[in-house]
């Protein structure tokens, strides 16, 4: 079973999406195993990451 890490190519940048630095930091913590149990409420920013893509990626990576 694979975690999809090799296939992951990043997120699309959209007009209004999740704050990129907040998402990047949370994903760094998540992959290091030190993230909080639930994802934070990311700020919405201009030229942010696509929200649906981020939510789907977090769901893939979070332990079940």
C-alpha positions as CSV (number, residue, x, y, z in Angstrom):
1,X,0.0,0.0,0.0
2,X,1.3,3.4,-0.9
3,X,0.7,6.8,0.8
4,X,0.8,8.6,-2.6
5,X,3.9,10.6,-1.7
6,X,5.7,9.8,-4.9
7,X,2.6,10.8,-7.0
8,X,1.9,14.1,-5.2
9,X,2.7,17.1,-7.3
10,X,1.5,20.0,-5.1
11,X,-1.6,22.1,-5.0
12,X,-3.2,24.4,-7.6
13,X,-3.0,28.1,-6.7
14,X,-6.5,29.7,-6.8
15,X,-7.8,33.2,-6.5
16,X,-9.0,32.6,-2.9
17,X,-7.7,29.6,-1.1
18,X,-6.0,28.4,2.0
19,X,-3.0,30.4,3.2
20,X,0.0,28.6,1.7
21,X,2.5,29.1,4.6
22,X,-0.1,27.7,7.1
23,X,-0.8,24.6,4.9
24,X,2.9,24.0,4.3
25,X,3.7,24.2,8.0
26,X,0.8,21.9,9.0
27,X,1.8,19.3,6.3
28,X,5.4,19.5,7.5
29,X,4.3,18.7,11.0
30,X,1.9,16.0,9.8
31,X,4.5,14.2,7.8
32,X,6.9,14.4,10.8
33,X,4.3,12.9,13.1
34,X,4.0,16.0,15.3
35,X,0.9,17.6,14.0
36,X,-2.1,18.3,16.3
37,X,-4.9,15.7,16.1
38,X,-7.1,17.9,13.9
39,X,-6.1,20.3,11.1
40,X,-6.3,24.0,12.0
41,X,-8.8,26.3,10.4
42,X,-6.6,27.7,7.7
43,X,-6.9,31.4,6.9
44,X,-8.3,32.2,3.4
45,X,-5.9,34.2,1.3
46,X,-5.6,35.6,-2.2
47,X,-3.6,33.2,-4.4
48,X,-3.9,30.4,-1.9
49,X,-3.9,26.7,-2.2
50,X,-7.1,25.0,-3.6
51,X,-9.2,24.1,-0.6
52,X,-10.6,20.9,-1.9
53,X,-7.1,19.6,-2.8
54,X,-5.7,20.5,0.6
55,X,-8.6,18.9,2.4
56,X,-8.2,15.7,0.3
57,X,-4.4,15.5,0.9
58,X,-4.8,16.0,4.6
59,X,-7.4,13.2,4.7
60,X,-4.9,10.9,2.8
61,X,-2.1,11.6,5.2
62,X,-3.8,11.7,8.6
63,X,-3.7,8.5,10.6
64,X,-7.0,6.7,10.8
